[in-house]
Amino acid sequence: MKIVPTRYLGRPADGTGRLPQELACYDLLDRLEIPYDRVDHDAADTIELCLEIEEYLGAPICKNLVLCNRQKTAFYLLLMDGKKPFRTKELSKQIGSSRLSFAPPEEMARLLGVTPGSATILALMHDQAHQVTLVLDRSVAMCAYFGCHPCINTSTLRLSMKDVREKFLPHLGVTPIVVDLPTEV
């Protein structure tokens, strides 16, 4: 995977070739006065590829999973440590929703304006009807900085969790559920 070996401060100087969803992320972060560093790279749609980017970013990149119940009436965006295994059973118990599975791509697009591999906490800006519940693993909620995509997996941003919790989420009217996911396999 090709990674541009530069950590940029803020948005790209030229938005040519960037998706409107990505530019909307930069616009909102700038409006909320949330600073961010950015690394550009080839498409990174798996956590394994994202781990390569961590070196350049200087922050851990978390898994962003869009989940739903069997009836597709409840949707969740889970942010968890990229090195932890995902266990549906553990999460289901803590949020009171059984039979969780990955949300279909068409639901991700409809609710968050993203495709598989590009899910991110920043996509909650597109969920104006608040149909997606944000779930943070405590290890992510407590970290100082973390990495996430700006609604496209060809860039990764380094954000302060404090800014996200004190500025971004309140602006959206989102209150996360914090869970404790186990680290053992």
Rosetta constraint file for C-alpha pairs under 8 A:
AtomPair CA 1 CA 41 HARMONIC 7.48 0.50
AtomPair CA 1 CA 42 HARMONIC 5.98 0.50
AtomPair CA 1 CA 49 HARMONIC 7.60 0.50
AtomPair CA 2 CA 41 HARMONIC 5.68 0.50
AtomPair CA 2 CA 42 HARMONIC 5.50 0.50
AtomPair CA 3 CA 39 HARMONIC 7.61 0.50
AtomPair CA 3 CA 40 HARMONIC 6.28 0.50
AtomPair CA 3 CA 41 HARMONIC 4.20 0.50
AtomPair CA 3 CA 42 HARMONIC 6.48 0.50
AtomPair CA 3 CA 53 HARMONIC 7.22 0.50
AtomPair CA 4 CA 39 HARMONIC 6.81 0.50
AtomPair CA 4 CA 40 HARMONIC 5.63 0.50
AtomPair CA 4 CA 41 HARMONIC 5.75 0.50
AtomPair CA 5 CA 39 HARMONIC 7.74 0.50
AtomPair CA 5 CA 56 HARMONIC 6.80 0.50
AtomPair CA 6 CA 39 HARMONIC 6.55 0.50
AtomPair CA 6 CA 56 HARMONIC 7.41 0.50
AtomPair CA 7 CA 37 HARMONIC 6.31 0.50
AtomPair CA 7 CA 38 HARMONIC 5.64 0.50
AtomPair CA 7 CA 39 HARMONIC 5.18 0.50
AtomPair CA 7 CA 56 HARMONIC 6.67 0.50
AtomPair CA 7 CA 57 HARMONIC 6.63 0.50
AtomPair CA 8 CA 37 HARMONIC 5.51 0.50
AtomPair CA 8 CA 38 HARMONIC 4.98 0.50
AtomPair CA 8 CA 39 HARMONIC 6.33 0.50
AtomPair CA 9 CA 35 HARMONIC 7.89 0.50
AtomPair CA 9 CA 36 HARMONIC 6.27 0.50
AtomPair CA 9 CA 37 HARMONIC 4.54 0.50
AtomPair CA 9 CA 38 HARMONIC 6.20 0.50
AtomPair CA 10 CA 26 HARMONIC 7.69 0.50
AtomPair CA 10 CA 35 HARMONIC 6.78 0.50
AtomPair CA 10 CA 36 HARMONIC 5.48 0.50
AtomPair CA 10 CA 37 HARMONIC 5.59 0.50
AtomPair CA 10 CA 38 HARMONIC 6.41 0.50
AtomPair CA 11 CA 26 HARMONIC 5.94 0.50
AtomPair CA 11 CA 38 HARMONIC 7.44 0.50
AtomPair CA 15 CA 23 HARMONIC 7.17 0.50
AtomPair CA 18 CA 22 HARMONIC 6.55 0.50
AtomPair CA 18 CA 23 HARMONIC 6.84 0.50
AtomPair CA 19 CA 23 HARMONIC 6.45 0.50
AtomPair CA 19 CA 152 HARMONIC 7.71 0.50
AtomPair CA 20 CA 24 HARMONIC 6.01 0.50
AtomPair CA 21 CA 25 HARMONIC 6.42 0.50
AtomPair CA 21 CA 113 HARMONIC 7.27 0.50
AtomPair CA 21 CA 150 HARMONIC 7.67 0.50
AtomPair CA 21 CA 151 HARMONIC 6.03 0.50
AtomPair CA 21 CA 152 HARMONIC 7.79 0.50
AtomPair CA 22 CA 26 HARMONIC 6.69 0.50
AtomPair CA 22 CA 150 HARMONIC 5.20 0.50
AtomPair CA 22 CA 151 HARMONIC 5.42 0.50
AtomPair CA 22 CA 152 HARMONIC 6.34 0.50
AtomPair CA 23 CA 27 HARMONIC 6.16 0.50
AtomPair CA 24 CA 28 HARMONIC 6.14 0.50
AtomPair CA 25 CA 29 HARMONIC 6.14 0.50
AtomPair CA 25 CA 122 HARMONIC 6.56 0.50
AtomPair CA 25 CA 123 HARMONIC 7.96 0.50
AtomPair CA 25 CA 150 HARMONIC 5.89 0.50
AtomPair CA 25 CA 151 HARMONIC 7.41 0.50
AtomPair CA 26 CA 30 HARMONIC 5.96 0.50
AtomPair CA 26 CA 150 HARMONIC 7.68 0.50
AtomPair CA 27 CA 31 HARMONIC 6.05 0.50
AtomPair CA 28 CA 32 HARMONIC 6.10 0.50
AtomPair CA 29 CA 33 HARMONIC 6.05 0.50
AtomPair CA 29 CA 34 HARMONIC 5.11 0.50
AtomPair CA 29 CA 35 HARMONIC 7.19 0.50
AtomPair CA 29 CA 168 HARMONIC 7.70 0.50
AtomPair CA 30 CA 34 HARMONIC 6.00 0.50
AtomPair CA 30 CA 35 HARMONIC 7.24 0.50
AtomPair CA 32 CA 167 HARMONIC 6.77 0.50
AtomPair CA 32 CA 168 HARMONIC 7.14 0.50
AtomPair CA 34 CA 159 HARMONIC 7.92 0.50
AtomPair CA 34 CA 163 HARMONIC 6.30 0.50
AtomPair CA 34 CA 164 HARMONIC 7.98 0.50
AtomPair CA 34 CA 167 HARMONIC 7.72 0.50
AtomPair CA 35 CA 159 HARMONIC 7.15 0.50
AtomPair CA 36 CA 157 HARMONIC 6.19 0.50
AtomPair CA 36 CA 158 HARMONIC 5.47 0.50
AtomPair CA 36 CA 159 HARMONIC 5.31 0.50
AtomPair CA 36 CA 160 HARMONIC 7.78 0.50
AtomPair CA 37 CA 57 HARMONIC 7.49 0.50
AtomPair CA 37 CA 157 HARMONIC 5.52 0.50
AtomPair CA 37 CA 158 HARMONIC 5.08 0.50
AtomPair CA 37 CA 159 HARMONIC 7.23 0.50
AtomPair CA 38 CA 57 HARMONIC 7.29 0.50
AtomPair CA 38 CA 155 HARMONIC 6.70 0.50
AtomPair CA 38 CA 156 HARMONIC 5.67 0.50
AtomPair CA 38 CA 157 HARMONIC 4.52 0.50
AtomPair CA 38 CA 158 HARMONIC 6.39 0.50
AtomPair CA 39 CA 53 HARMONIC 7.74 0.50
AtomPair CA 39 CA 56 HARMONIC 7.13 0.50
AtomPair CA 39 CA 57 HARMONIC 6.43 0.50
AtomPair CA 39 CA 155 HARMONIC 5.57 0.50
AtomPair CA 39 CA 156 HARMONIC 5.34 0.50
AtomPair CA 39 CA 157 HARMONIC 6.53 0.50
AtomPair CA 40 CA 154 HARMONIC 5.92 0.50
AtomPair CA 40 CA 155 HARMONIC 4.30 0.50
AtomPair CA 40 CA 156 HARMONIC 6.54 0.50
AtomPair CA 41 CA 154 HARMONIC 5.18 0.50
AtomPair CA 41 CA 155 HARMONIC 5.86 0.50
AtomPair CA 42 CA 153 HARMONIC 7.85 0.50
AtomPair CA 42 CA 154 HARMONIC 5.31 0.50
AtomPair CA 42 CA 155 HARMONIC 7.99 0.50
AtomPair CA 43 CA 153 HARMONIC 5.21 0.50
AtomPair CA 43 CA 154 HARMONIC 4.60 0.50
AtomPair CA 43 CA 155 HARMONIC 7.97 0.50
AtomPair CA 44 CA 49 HARMONIC 5.38 0.50
AtomPair CA 44 CA 50 HARMONIC 5.90 0.50
AtomPair CA 44 CA 117 HARMONIC 7.12 0.50
AtomPair CA 44 CA 153 HARMONIC 5.36 0.50
AtomPair CA 44 CA 154 HARMONIC 6.37 0.50
AtomPair CA 45 CA 49 HARMONIC 7.01 0.50
AtomPair CA 45 CA 50 HARMONIC 7.61 0.50
AtomPair CA 45 CA 116 HARMONIC 7.36 0.50
AtomPair CA 45 CA 117 HARMONIC 3.97 0.50
AtomPair CA 45 CA 118 HARMONIC 6.63 0.50
AtomPair CA 45 CA 153 HARMONIC 6.19 0.50
AtomPair CA 46 CA 50 HARMONIC 6.40 0.50
AtomPair CA 46 CA 117 HARMONIC 6.42 0.50
AtomPair CA 47 CA 51 HARMONIC 6.14 0.50
AtomPair CA 47 CA 61 HARMONIC 7.82 0.50
AtomPair CA 47 CA 62 HARMONIC 7.74 0.50
AtomPair CA 47 CA 63 HARMONIC 6.43 0.50
AtomPair CA 47 CA 82 HARMONIC 6.26 0.50
AtomPair CA 48 CA 52 HARMONIC 7.22 0.50
AtomPair CA 49 CA 53 HARMONIC 7.13 0.50
AtomPair CA 50 CA 54 HARMONIC 6.59 0.50
AtomPair CA 50 CA 61 HARMONIC 6.57 0.50
AtomPair CA 51 CA 55 HARMONIC 7.64 0.50
AtomPair CA 51 CA 60 HARMONIC 7.77 0.50
AtomPair CA 51 CA 61 HARMONIC 6.93 0.50
AtomPair CA 52 CA 56 HARMONIC 7.97 0.50
AtomPair CA 53 CA 57 HARMONIC 6.19 0.50
AtomPair CA 53 CA 156 HARMONIC 7.96 0.50
AtomPair CA 54 CA 58 HARMONIC 5.74 0.50
AtomPair CA 54 CA 59 HARMONIC 5.73 0.50
AtomPair CA 54 CA 60 HARMONIC 5.71 0.50
AtomPair CA 54 CA 61 HARMONIC 6.40 0.50
AtomPair CA 54 CA 147 HARMONIC 7.68 0.50
AtomPair CA 55 CA 59 HARMONIC 7.61 0.50
AtomPair CA 57 CA 147 HARMONIC 7.38 0.50
AtomPair CA 57 CA 156 HARMONIC 7.80 0.50
AtomPair CA 57 CA 157 HARMONIC 7.55 0.50
AtomPair CA 57 CA 158 HARMONIC 6.40 0.50
AtomPair CA 58 CA 158 HARMONIC 7.66 0.50
AtomPair CA 59 CA 145 HARMONIC 5.84 0.50
AtomPair CA 59 CA 146 HARMONIC 5.14 0.50
AtomPair CA 59 CA 147 HARMONIC 5.87 0.50
AtomPair CA 59 CA 158 HARMONIC 6.43 0.50
AtomPair CA 60 CA 81 HARMONIC 7.98 0.50
AtomPair CA 60 CA 82 HARMONIC 7.73 0.50
AtomPair CA 60 CA 145 HARMONIC 7.40 0.50
AtomPair CA 60 CA 146 HARMONIC 5.16 0.50
AtomPair CA 60 CA 147 HARMONIC 5.76 0.50
AtomPair CA 61 CA 81 HARMONIC 7.50 0.50
AtomPair CA 61 CA 82 HARMONIC 6.35 0.50
AtomPair CA 61 CA 146 HARMONIC 5.64 0.50
AtomPair CA 61 CA 147 HARMONIC 4.22 0.50
AtomPair CA 61 CA 148 HARMONIC 6.05 0.50
AtomPair CA 62 CA 79 HARMONIC 6.10 0.50
AtomPair CA 62 CA 80 HARMONIC 5.42 0.50
AtomPair CA 62 CA 81 HARMONIC 4.89 0.50
AtomPair CA 62 CA 82 HARMONIC 4.61 0.50
AtomPair CA 62 CA 140 HARMONIC 7.28 0.50
AtomPair CA 62 CA 146 HARMONIC 6.92 0.50
AtomPair CA 62 CA 147 HARMONIC 6.52 0.50
AtomPair CA 62 CA 148 HARMONIC 6.90 0.50
AtomPair CA 63 CA 78 HARMONIC 7.62 0.50
AtomPair CA 63 CA 79 HARMONIC 5.56 0.50
AtomPair CA 63 CA 80 HARMONIC 5.23 0.50
AtomPair CA 63 CA 81 HARMONIC 6.13 0.50
AtomPair CA 63 CA 82 HARMONIC 4.89 0.50
AtomPair CA 64 CA 77 HARMONIC 6.65 0.50
AtomPair CA 64 CA 78 HARMONIC 5.59 0.50
AtomPair CA 64 CA 79 HARMONIC 4.75 0.50
AtomPair CA 64 CA 80 HARMONIC 6.80 0.50
AtomPair CA 64 CA 119 HARMONIC 5.67 0.50
AtomPair CA 64 CA 120 HARMONIC 5.74 0.50
AtomPair CA 64 CA 121 HARMONIC 7.53 0.50
AtomPair CA 65 CA 76 HARMONIC 7.91 0.50
AtomPair CA 65 CA 77 HARMONIC 5.63 0.50
AtomPair CA 65 CA 78 HARMONIC 5.05 0.50
AtomPair CA 65 CA 79 HARMONIC 6.63 0.50
AtomPair CA 65 CA 102 HARMONIC 7.29 0.50
AtomPair CA 65 CA 119 HARMONIC 6.81 0.50
AtomPair CA 66 CA 75 HARMONIC 7.13 0.50
AtomPair CA 66 CA 76 HARMONIC 5.67 0.50
AtomPair CA 66 CA 77 HARMONIC 4.61 0.50
AtomPair CA 66 CA 78 HARMONIC 6.40 0.50
AtomPair CA 66 CA 102 HARMONIC 5.95 0.50
AtomPair CA 66 CA 103 HARMONIC 5.61 0.50
AtomPair CA 66 CA 108 HARMONIC 7.13 0.50
AtomPair CA 66 CA 119 HARMONIC 7.07 0.50
AtomPair CA 67 CA 75 HARMONIC 5.67 0.50
AtomPair CA 67 CA 76 HARMONIC 5.06 0.50
AtomPair CA 67 CA 77 HARMONIC 6.35 0.50
AtomPair CA 67 CA 78 HARMONIC 7.50 0.50
AtomPair CA 67 CA 100 HARMONIC 6.29 0.50
AtomPair CA 67 CA 101 HARMONIC 5.44 0.50
AtomPair CA 67 CA 102 HARMONIC 4.40 0.50
AtomPair CA 67 CA 103 HARMONIC 4.77 0.50
AtomPair CA 68 CA 72 HARMONIC 5.55 0.50
AtomPair CA 68 CA 73 HARMONIC 7.24 0.50
AtomPair CA 68 CA 74 HARMONIC 5.50 0.50
AtomPair CA 68 CA 75 HARMONIC 4.38 0.50
AtomPair CA 68 CA 76 HARMONIC 6.11 0.50
AtomPair CA 68 CA 100 HARMONIC 5.45 0.50
AtomPair CA 68 CA 101 HARMONIC 5.60 0.50
AtomPair CA 68 CA 102 HARMONIC 6.17 0.50
AtomPair CA 68 CA 103 HARMONIC 5.28 0.50
AtomPair CA 69 CA 73 HARMONIC 6.54 0.50
AtomPair CA 69 CA 74 HARMONIC 5.65 0.50
AtomPair CA 69 CA 75 HARMONIC 6.87 0.50
AtomPair CA 69 CA 97 HARMONIC 6.80 0.50
AtomPair CA 69 CA 98 HARMONIC 6.65 0.50
AtomPair CA 69 CA 99 HARMONIC 5.66 0.50
AtomPair CA 69 CA 100 HARMONIC 4.64 0.50
AtomPair CA 69 CA 101 HARMONIC 6.41 0.50
AtomPair CA 70 CA 99 HARMONIC 5.79 0.50
AtomPair CA 70 CA 100 HARMONIC 6.43 0.50
AtomPair CA 70 CA 101 HARMONIC 7.15 0.50
AtomPair CA 72 CA 103 HARMONIC 7.84 0.50
AtomPair CA 74 CA 131 HARMONIC 7.36 0.50
AtomPair CA 74 CA 132 HARMONIC 7.26 0.50
AtomPair CA 75 CA 103 HARMONIC 7.56 0.50
AtomPair CA 75 CA 131 HARMONIC 6.60 0.50
AtomPair CA 75 CA 132 HARMONIC 4.84 0.50
AtomPair CA 75 CA 133 HARMONIC 6.24 0.50
AtomPair CA 76 CA 132 HARMONIC 5.10 0.50
AtomPair CA 76 CA 133 HARMONIC 4.63 0.50
AtomPair CA 76 CA 134 HARMONIC 5.83 0.50
AtomPair CA 76 CA 135 HARMONIC 6.70 0.50
AtomPair CA 77 CA 121 HARMONIC 7.48 0.50
AtomPair CA 77 CA 132 HARMONIC 6.50 0.50
AtomPair CA 77 CA 133 HARMONIC 6.14 0.50
AtomPair CA 77 CA 134 HARMONIC 4.94 0.50
AtomPair CA 77 CA 135 HARMONIC 5.91 0.50
AtomPair CA 78 CA 134 HARMONIC 6.23 0.50
AtomPair CA 78 CA 135 HARMONIC 4.68 0.50
AtomPair CA 78 CA 136 HARMONIC 5.87 0.50
AtomPair CA 78 CA 137 HARMONIC 7.46 0.50
AtomPair CA 79 CA 121 HARMONIC 7.68 0.50
AtomPair CA 79 CA 134 HARMONIC 7.94 0.50
AtomPair CA 79 CA 135 HARMONIC 6.34 0.50
AtomPair CA 79 CA 136 HARMONIC 5.02 0.50
AtomPair CA 79 CA 137 HARMONIC 6.14 0.50
AtomPair CA 79 CA 140 HARMONIC 6.96 0.50
AtomPair CA 80 CA 84 HARMONIC 7.29 0.50
AtomPair CA 80 CA 136 HARMONIC 6.38 0.50
AtomPair CA 80 CA 137 HARMONIC 4.98 0.50
AtomPair CA 80 CA 139 HARMONIC 7.29 0.50
AtomPair CA 80 CA 140 HARMONIC 5.96 0.50
AtomPair CA 81 CA 137 HARMONIC 7.26 0.50
AtomPair CA 81 CA 139 HARMONIC 6.61 0.50
AtomPair CA 81 CA 140 HARMONIC 6.09 0.50
AtomPair CA 84 CA 182 HARMONIC 7.40 0.50
AtomPair CA 84 CA 183 HARMONIC 5.24 0.50
AtomPair CA 84 CA 184 HARMONIC 7.51 0.50
AtomPair CA 84 CA 185 HARMONIC 7.94 0.50
AtomPair CA 85 CA 183 HARMONIC 6.82 0.50
AtomPair CA 85 CA 184 HARMONIC 7.50 0.50
AtomPair CA 85 CA 185 HARMONIC 6.25 0.50
AtomPair CA 87 CA 91 HARMONIC 6.68 0.50
AtomPair CA 88 CA 92 HARMONIC 5.89 0.50
AtomPair CA 88 CA 99 HARMONIC 7.78 0.50
AtomPair CA 88 CA 100 HARMONIC 6.30 0.50
AtomPair CA 88 CA 101 HARMONIC 7.64 0.50
AtomPair CA 89 CA 93 HARMONIC 6.29 0.50
AtomPair CA 89 CA 98 HARMONIC 7.85 0.50
AtomPair CA 90 CA 94 HARMONIC 6.69 0.50
AtomPair CA 90 CA 181 HARMONIC 6.71 0.50
AtomPair CA 90 CA 182 HARMONIC 7.89 0.50
AtomPair CA 91 CA 95 HARMONIC 6.28 0.50
AtomPair CA 91 CA 179 HARMONIC 7.51 0.50
AtomPair CA 91 CA 181 HARMONIC 6.98 0.50
AtomPair CA 92 CA 96 HARMONIC 5.61 0.50
AtomPair CA 92 CA 97 HARMONIC 5.01 0.50
AtomPair CA 92 CA 98 HARMONIC 5.24 0.50
AtomPair CA 92 CA 99 HARMONIC 7.39 0.50
AtomPair CA 92 CA 100 HARMONIC 6.85 0.50
AtomPair CA 93 CA 97 HARMONIC 7.00 0.50
AtomPair CA 93 CA 98 HARMONIC 7.44 0.50
AtomPair CA 94 CA 179 HARMONIC 6.52 0.50
AtomPair CA 95 CA 177 HARMONIC 7.81 0.50
AtomPair CA 95 CA 179 HARMONIC 7.86 0.50
AtomPair CA 103 CA 107 HARMONIC 6.31 0.50
AtomPair CA 103 CA 108 HARMONIC 6.62 0.50
AtomPair CA 104 CA 108 HARMONIC 6.51 0.50
AtomPair CA 105 CA 109 HARMONIC 6.22 0.50
AtomPair CA 105 CA 115 HARMONIC 6.12 0.50
AtomPair CA 105 CA 116 HARMONIC 6.18 0.50
AtomPair CA 106 CA 110 HARMONIC 6.07 0.50
AtomPair CA 107 CA 111 HARMONIC 5.87 0.50
AtomPair CA 107 CA 112 HARMONIC 7.99 0.50
AtomPair CA 108 CA 112 HARMONIC 5.46 0.50
AtomPair CA 108 CA 113 HARMONIC 6.43 0.50
AtomPair CA 108 CA 114 HARMONIC 5.81 0.50
AtomPair CA 108 CA 115 HARMONIC 6.29 0.50
AtomPair CA 108 CA 116 HARMONIC 7.46 0.50
AtomPair CA 108 CA 119 HARMONIC 7.97 0.50
AtomPair CA 109 CA 113 HARMONIC 4.23 0.50
AtomPair CA 109 CA 114 HARMONIC 4.90 0.50
AtomPair CA 109 CA 115 HARMONIC 5.96 0.50
AtomPair CA 111 CA 126 HARMONIC 6.97 0.50
AtomPair CA 111 CA 127 HARMONIC 5.63 0.50
AtomPair CA 111 CA 131 HARMONIC 7.25 0.50
AtomPair CA 111 CA 132 HARMONIC 7.42 0.50
AtomPair CA 112 CA 119 HARMONIC 7.96 0.50
AtomPair CA 112 CA 123 HARMONIC 5.18 0.50
AtomPair CA 112 CA 124 HARMONIC 6.09 0.50
AtomPair CA 112 CA 125 HARMONIC 7.66 0.50
AtomPair CA 112 CA 126 HARMONIC 5.23 0.50
AtomPair CA 112 CA 127 HARMONIC 5.64 0.50
AtomPair CA 113 CA 123 HARMONIC 6.74 0.50
AtomPair CA 113 CA 126 HARMONIC 6.40 0.50
AtomPair CA 113 CA 151 HARMONIC 7.63 0.50
AtomPair CA 114 CA 118 HARMONIC 5.86 0.50
AtomPair CA 114 CA 119 HARMONIC 5.97 0.50
AtomPair CA 114 CA 123 HARMONIC 7.07 0.50
AtomPair CA 114 CA 151 HARMONIC 5.90 0.50
AtomPair CA 114 CA 152 HARMONIC 7.22 0.50
AtomPair CA 115 CA 119 HARMONIC 6.80 0.50
AtomPair CA 115 CA 152 HARMONIC 7.95 0.50
AtomPair CA 117 CA 152 HARMONIC 7.97 0.50
AtomPair CA 117 CA 153 HARMONIC 6.40 0.50
AtomPair CA 118 CA 149 HARMONIC 6.32 0.50
AtomPair CA 118 CA 150 HARMONIC 7.85 0.50
AtomPair CA 118 CA 151 HARMONIC 5.45 0.50
AtomPair CA 118 CA 152 HARMONIC 4.90 0.50
AtomPair CA 118 CA 153 HARMONIC 4.89 0.50
AtomPair CA 119 CA 123 HARMONIC 6.88 0.50
AtomPair CA 119 CA 149 HARMONIC 7.29 0.50
AtomPair CA 119 CA 151 HARMONIC 6.36 0.50
AtomPair CA 119 CA 152 HARMONIC 7.83 0.50
AtomPair CA 120 CA 124 HARMONIC 7.72 0.50
AtomPair CA 120 CA 148 HARMONIC 6.01 0.50
AtomPair CA 120 CA 149 HARMONIC 5.85 0.50
AtomPair CA 120 CA 150 HARMONIC 6.98 0.50
AtomPair CA 120 CA 151 HARMONIC 6.19 0.50
AtomPair CA 121 CA 134 HARMONIC 7.93 0.50
AtomPair CA 121 CA 148 HARMONIC 7.45 0.50
AtomPair CA 122 CA 149 HARMONIC 7.78 0.50
AtomPair CA 122 CA 150 HARMONIC 6.34 0.50
AtomPair CA 122 CA 151 HARMONIC 6.75 0.50
AtomPair CA 123 CA 127 HARMONIC 7.32 0.50
AtomPair CA 123 CA 150 HARMONIC 7.67 0.50
AtomPair CA 123 CA 151 HARMONIC 5.93 0.50
AtomPair CA 124 CA 128 HARMONIC 7.79 0.50
AtomPair CA 124 CA 132 HARMONIC 7.66 0.50
AtomPair CA 124 CA 172 HARMONIC 7.71 0.50
AtomPair CA 125 CA 172 HARMONIC 6.58 0.50
AtomPair CA 127 CA 131 HARMONIC 6.56 0.50
AtomPair CA 127 CA 132 HARMONIC 6.97 0.50
AtomPair CA 130 CA 174 HARMONIC 7.82 0.50
AtomPair CA 133 CA 176 HARMONIC 7.00 0.50
AtomPair CA 133 CA 177 HARMONIC 7.72 0.50
AtomPair CA 134 CA 174 HARMONIC 7.48 0.50
AtomPair CA 134 CA 175 HARMONIC 7.28 0.50
AtomPair CA 134 CA 176 HARMONIC 4.84 0.50
AtomPair CA 134 CA 177 HARMONIC 6.29 0.50
AtomPair CA 135 CA 176 HARMONIC 5.45 0.50
AtomPair CA 135 CA 177 HARMONIC 4.73 0.50
AtomPair CA 135 CA 178 HARMONIC 5.83 0.50
AtomPair CA 135 CA 179 HARMONIC 7.05 0.50
AtomPair CA 136 CA 140 HARMONIC 6.43 0.50
AtomPair CA 136 CA 141 HARMONIC 5.89 0.50
AtomPair CA 136 CA 176 HARMONIC 6.51 0.50
AtomPair CA 136 CA 177 HARMONIC 6.15 0.50
AtomPair CA 136 CA 178 HARMONIC 4.83 0.50
AtomPair CA 136 CA 179 HARMONIC 6.21 0.50
AtomPair CA 137 CA 141 HARMONIC 6.25 0.50
AtomPair CA 137 CA 178 HARMONIC 5.70 0.50
AtomPair CA 137 CA 179 HARMONIC 4.92 0.50
AtomPair CA 137 CA 180 HARMONIC 5.59 0.50
AtomPair CA 137 CA 181 HARMONIC 6.19 0.50
AtomPair CA 138 CA 142 HARMONIC 5.98 0.50
AtomPair CA 138 CA 178 HARMONIC 5.78 0.50
AtomPair CA 138 CA 179 HARMONIC 5.74 0.50
AtomPair CA 138 CA 180 HARMONIC 5.52 0.50
AtomPair CA 138 CA 181 HARMONIC 7.69 0.50
AtomPair CA 139 CA 143 HARMONIC 6.38 0.50
AtomPair CA 139 CA 180 HARMONIC 7.71 0.50
AtomPair CA 140 CA 146 HARMONIC 7.51 0.50
AtomPair CA 141 CA 161 HARMONIC 6.87 0.50
AtomPair CA 141 CA 178 HARMONIC 7.39 0.50
AtomPair CA 142 CA 161 HARMONIC 7.57 0.50
AtomPair CA 143 CA 161 HARMONIC 6.57 0.50
AtomPair CA 144 CA 160 HARMONIC 5.84 0.50
AtomPair CA 144 CA 161 HARMONIC 5.58 0.50
AtomPair CA 144 CA 162 HARMONIC 6.96 0.50
AtomPair CA 145 CA 158 HARMONIC 6.51 0.50
AtomPair CA 145 CA 159 HARMONIC 5.49 0.50
AtomPair CA 145 CA 160 HARMONIC 4.46 0.50
AtomPair CA 145 CA 161 HARMONIC 5.50 0.50
AtomPair CA 146 CA 158 HARMONIC 5.64 0.50
AtomPair CA 146 CA 159 HARMONIC 5.65 0.50
AtomPair CA 146 CA 160 HARMONIC 6.66 0.50
AtomPair CA 146 CA 161 HARMONIC 6.81 0.50
AtomPair CA 147 CA 156 HARMONIC 6.25 0.50
AtomPair CA 147 CA 157 HARMONIC 5.33 0.50
AtomPair CA 147 CA 158 HARMONIC 4.57 0.50
AtomPair CA 147 CA 159 HARMONIC 6.31 0.50
AtomPair CA 148 CA 156 HARMONIC 5.35 0.50
AtomPair CA 148 CA 157 HARMONIC 5.38 0.50
AtomPair CA 148 CA 158 HARMONIC 6.82 0.50
AtomPair CA 148 CA 159 HARMONIC 7.80 0.50
AtomPair CA 149 CA 153 HARMONIC 5.60 0.50
AtomPair CA 149 CA 154 HARMONIC 7.62 0.50
AtomPair CA 149 CA 155 HARMONIC 5.86 0.50
AtomPair CA 149 CA 156 HARMONIC 4.45 0.50
AtomPair CA 149 CA 157 HARMONIC 5.96 0.50
AtomPair CA 150 CA 155 HARMONIC 6.71 0.50
AtomPair CA 150 CA 156 HARMONIC 6.56 0.50
AtomPair CA 150 CA 157 HARMONIC 6.81 0.50
AtomPair CA 159 CA 163 HARMONIC 7.47 0.50
AtomPair CA 159 CA 164 HARMONIC 7.35 0.50
AtomPair CA 160 CA 164 HARMONIC 6.37 0.50
AtomPair CA 161 CA 165 HARMONIC 6.02 0.50
AtomPair CA 162 CA 166 HARMONIC 5.82 0.50
AtomPair CA 163 CA 167 HARMONIC 5.30 0.50
AtomPair CA 163 CA 168 HARMONIC 6.62 0.50
AtomPair CA 164 CA 168 HARMONIC 4.67 0.50
AtomPair CA 164 CA 169 HARMONIC 5.99 0.50
AtomPair CA 165 CA 169 HARMONIC 5.49 0.50
AtomPair CA 165 CA 170 HARMONIC 7.14 0.50
AtomPair CA 166 CA 170 HARMONIC 6.40 0.50
AtomPair CA 167 CA 171 HARMONIC 6.07 0.50
AtomPair CA 168 CA 172 HARMONIC 6.49 0.50
AtomPair CA 169 CA 173 HARMONIC 6.04 0.50
AtomPair CA 169 CA 174 HARMONIC 5.06 0.50
AtomPair CA 169 CA 175 HARMONIC 6.85 0.50
AtomPair CA 170 CA 174 HARMONIC 5.98 0.50
AtomPair CA 170 CA 175 HARMONIC 7.48 0.50
